[in-house]
Amino acid sequence: MRVLKMRDSYDFSKSKPNPYAKKLKKQVTIRLDEDTIEYFKGLAEDKGVPYQSLINLYLRDCAQSHKDLTMKWQ
């Protein structure tokens, strides 16, 4: 087995910016009802994706299609 040793310094003068940096995700805290989380966890398990990714995909779809929320207070 070959062991690599860390150098004392590295040359990044020819490095390029990360092309995906604008699409990095931002961590936020959001409060969701337990039944909502369980719904997405079950759906995510059926689809084979992490539930947080599924929630993100759903919210992104809502934003891209400019879905408008209709609320009726009773």
HELIX and SHEET records of a PDB file:
HELIX    1   1 ALA A   21  LYS A   23  5                                   3    
HELIX    2   2 GLU A   34  LYS A   47  1                                  14    
HELIX    3   3 TYR A   51  GLN A   64  1                                  14    
END                                                                             
